[in-house]
Amino acid sequence: MQSEGVVSQEERNRVHRLVCTFLPPSFDRDFITDTIILHSWEAGVESVSRSYVRHKCISEWRHQKREERRNEEMVHVLYILRTEPPKASTPIELKTTVEKAVKALSPIERRIIWLRFYAGKTLEETSAETGLKRETVQQLLKNSLYKMRVELT
């Protein structure tokens, strides 16, 4: 695979074919192929194994699904806040109203809202950071959003 720092075109094509077998066209398969080759080149690996490519493709798939879920949840939160908009006419009044809604939450609920939507953490990451079970975090998040919606209407 290595020839004075250069990857052979045959090896790149082989890795690219493997990536194409594991990932649909909606992924940036060229970028993933180049990333796999770069990591293996840095590690000094002569030939990338099929199982390594499969592992990297599965990781990329999971990452994309996690991002899609995070985006869907964010759209859902925005939908909740927009279907029953806060009663405020100016941006300052809106900020005050939202701050009031956040102050109605308990400290742990505020932290969960912050971690989930502002820091962009997953439920698992939020759970690990707060020391609570994933299901507890999910229920607190649901209750917090409900409290905020009630406070904003």
Buried (B, 14 or more C-beta within 10 A) or exposed (E): BBEEEEBEEEBBEBBBEBBBEBBEEEBEBEEBBBBBBEEBBEEEBEEBEEEBBBEBBEEBBEEEEEEEEBEEBEEEBEEBBEEEEBEBEEEEEBEEBBEEBBEBBEEBBBBBBEBBBEEEBBBEBBBEBBEBEEEBBBEBBEBBBEBBBEBBE
